[in-house]
Amino acid sequence: QKEVEQDPGPLSVPEGAIVSLNCTYSNSAFQYFMWYRQYSRKGPELLMYTYSSGNKEDGRFTAQVDKSSKYISLFIRDSQPSDSATYLCAMSATGGFKTIFGAGTRLFVKA
Amino acid sequence: DTGVSQDPRHKITKRGQNVTFRCDPISEHNRLYWYRQTLGQGPEFLTYFQNEAQLEKSRLLSDRFSAERPKGSFSTLEIQRTEQGDSAMYLCASSLGLKRDRGETNYGYTFGSGTRLTVV
């Protein structure tokens, strides 16, 4: 079993839809939770960063962490065609900076 | 500062040849990481440096792989006797690790655009 599980998709939605992306994990030591966006032939770009449990909002993006269920989510409101990319969840343990990534979910937003 | 730079962007090499990649991190970042990514997968950790010290290496990093970060600035990743299984995107990232009273703080990475290696 992988430490971080993420549905690879692809996920196709119409423009303006609310998108929900999710990951589950098995290592209870993880304390830092991140979402990265990766466009084709580019390196990942940090979107959201959360420490421990709770919600964090930044513009159209909301990240949620539920440590009791070992489940994290990213919500994208009013999705745009420019949001079409691969979204990677990532996490690391306190005091350690090795970050473990999910396999990524490919998202397509249709105009 | 233009972010994390990687060179070359693409490298095609014959099996058995040695290759070297370079990464220039964001200048004020003290931590530097190498990851490998294959098609349809997320990045896999290879190694990381704090300043010039290599602090952790993945078991993915066989003895054919070596990484250096002289003087805590740029880093190089060398692969000796390349194999077809080494074909992947090699990503470099940097971050600023800060110490606080309750422990260190992880602010996430800034990645470069990667070096795509094809071994034929």
Interface residues (C-beta under 8 A of the other chain):
Chain A: V4 Q6 P8 Y32 M34 Y36 R41 K42 G43 P44 E45 L46 Y49 L88 A90 S92 T94 G95 G96 F97 K98 T99 I100 F101 G102 A103 G104
Chain B: V4 R31 Y33 Y35 G40 Q41 G42 P43 E44 F45 Y48 E56 S58 L91 A93 S95 G97 G103 E104 N106 Y107 G108 Y109 T110 F111 G112 S113 G114 R116
